[in-house]
Amino acid sequence: MDKLTRDIRMQCPIPISDYPTVQLAHGGGGMLMHQLITKMFAPAFDNELLRTQHDGAVFEVPRGRMAFSTDSYVVSPLFFPGGDIGSLAVNGTVNDLSMCGARPLYLSVGMILEEGLPMETLWRVVQSMKKAADHAGVALVTGDTKVVDKGKGDGIFINTAGVGVIEHDLRIAPDSVMAGDAILVNGDLARHGITIMASREGLAFESRIDSDCAALNHVVQKLIADGLDIHCLRDLTRGGLASALVEIAEASSLHINIKQTDIPVRDDVHGACEMLGFDPLYVANEGRMAVFLPEDQADRALEIMRGDAEGKGAVKVGSVDSTDSKLVTLTSHIGANRIVDMLSGEQLPRIC
Amino acid sequence: MDKLTRDIRMQCPIPISDYPTVQLAHGGGGMLMHQLITKMFAPAFDNELLRTQHDGAVFEVPRGRMAFSTDSYVVSPLFFPGGDIGSLAVNGTVNDLSMCGARPLYLSVGMILEEGLPMETLWRVVQSMKKAADHAGVALVTGDTKVVDKGKGDGIFINTAGVGVIEHDLRIAPDSVMAGDAILVNGDLARHGITIMASREGLAFESRIDSDCAALNHVVQKLIADGLDIHCLRDLTRGGLASALVEIAEASSLHINIKQTDIPVRDDVHGACEMLGFDPLYVANEGRMAVFLPEDQADRALEIMRGDAEGKGAVKVGSVDSTDSKLVTLTSHIGANRIVDMLSGEQLPRIC
């Protein structure tokens, strides 16, 4: 046992010697559940709202628009280079709210634990959630824990839902996209999906590939604060850039064109995609988004994005056309155009 | 195959002949997931917010207090007399918001489906959620679907989160409970847990026992609208009346006394509890709550509750004492007092 592992075990607020694993009773509404909540969750996520020990969190909001979103996380494995199910669960919902143009405020946490889950694993995930929440500047204010019998779950599933406030007058939505919009992305694509696949299959590449898992709320807030006329934001999760664009072309009834030479994919990630038979356009990201805004504001937006930790690799990848074809086309390296379709099957299961 | 089953199969918007069961690709971000969302979920839950197909729902709120809550549902079996996982998932979160004194507005739905789940089962659950949401007057405005490999889940797990508005100045919370408060419940206890246990074990009783699963928002809104000085509301789910009172005694630092002769438990439920070795005080309910308010307002509150479909069996079960013992005591049939403790183990796994 290395020192880090020993330290984590020592710090676990439920003594691992007493409860090495999660029991069904940890979700049963009795003493063990009470202990898990009051000793592990409440101190780790501590905030004023959580402290009321009520059925939900109660808070003041200003009059105006709010955003509300949810995602469940079933990623396998639970820990991977660049993140884990905990940071993913926080960042994912922070990003969904950010894509609505909202400033994320509060998150809920619903855990479904499998009986027999090592208590140490739960403790690591809880700490990771806390760290990600602090980094994003959101509070985990209400939650729920269920335990299912061994063999009826897979370690931990986490649902997070979130609420945020919209503090501007933009209408950021797929059907606000307009002809003439530039399409920007905030960095290189396809790392998250490839990282998960490599972890799961035990593949090692020459270079280290980490997930791009990150919270995008700070960079989005900078774009909004600058007064840019943002039409749409979309995170490039399941289905990757391609699926996001296909959905937006459909919702806006406009033609989207992207240029293969402009799409940023690292060489090692490209190589891994080729080896595994994936098209990086369809591979999931967890810290990447597409930004739609008028072409003449693209340079300013890129400048702002590149000034943020989560936008250093920001580039323009395409534009929105005036034709109402509802199609997404890709102009290849040699100048040929092909239609980008929604994937019919599944490329990578359980990547988030 | 009976007519009802045939009708449900015929109406399933994903042709059961093409997709008799849920596939991994139904959660993969591609065409099959798109079909499931646009053909089944979107039309069933249809509302203006859902129609934007965005990463979250955006809505206007008035300035003031809001409540936010979440619960995951892992009940086994999925269908039981008086409800199913779908109605439970809607009513549970509606009730959590109601216990905060909020009027529930919007719910999110996060589904974790197991590969191989019959498509018909999913369709039944979706319809049940829609019906429950309509009855409670809430809209399902945003959601997420994940599919896990066969053997890594158990049919369907559902998370719902919800937001609601607080339209009064009361501070309804455990630490608002005061000495002299009466404790009311809105009907007979322990039916939900016993129903689940009986369904799971294939037990049949002489009389039919249905779950009490119900939405409590309408009866709570009536109590609030009448101007009653409600101090605390608590739904009596996992851990039953006993665990709820123990938590509130602790949070309020006051002594709670309940009278066994006043606690409403149906004779057949009592018999089932004795047979199965359960104490009805600890058995879960899904449509029952405890109401704390000044003793002199108890009669008026009971009158209002009895006038609502979800409060016909409302009675006073106890009161809050001025001593600061933080204990819950039960005065038995013969007048003896015993301490009511939190259950150390788990009485009934996976009842919600």
Interface residues (C-beta under 8 A of the other chain):
Chain A: Q23 L24 A25 G27 G28 G29 G30 M31 L32 M33 H34 T52 Q53 H54 D55 G56 A57 V58 F59 E60 V61 P62 R63 G64 R65 M66 A67 F68 S69 T70 D71 S72 Y73 V74 N95 D96 L97 M99 C100 G101 A102 Y106 S108 V109 G110 M111 I112 V141 T142 G143 D144 K146 V147 V148 D149 G151 K152 G153 D154 F157 N159 A161 G162 V163 I166 A173 P174 D175 R234 D235 T237 R238 G239 G240 S243 E247 A251 Y282 A284 M342 L343 S344 G345 E346 Q347 L348 P349 R350 C352
Chain B: Q23 L24 A25 G27 G28 G29 G30 M31 L32 M33 H34 T52 Q53 H54 D55 G56 A57 V58 F59 E60 V61 P62 R63 G64 R65 M66 A67 F68 S69 T70 D71 S72 Y73 V74 N95 D96 L97 M99 C100 G101 A102 Y106 S108 V109 G110 M111 I112 V141 T142 G143 D144 K146 V147 V148 D149 G151 K152 G153 D154 F157 N159 A161 G162 V163 I166 A173 P174 D175 R234 D235 T237 R238 G239 G240 S243 E247 A251 Y282 A284 M342 L343 S344 G345 E346 Q347 L348 P349 R350 C352
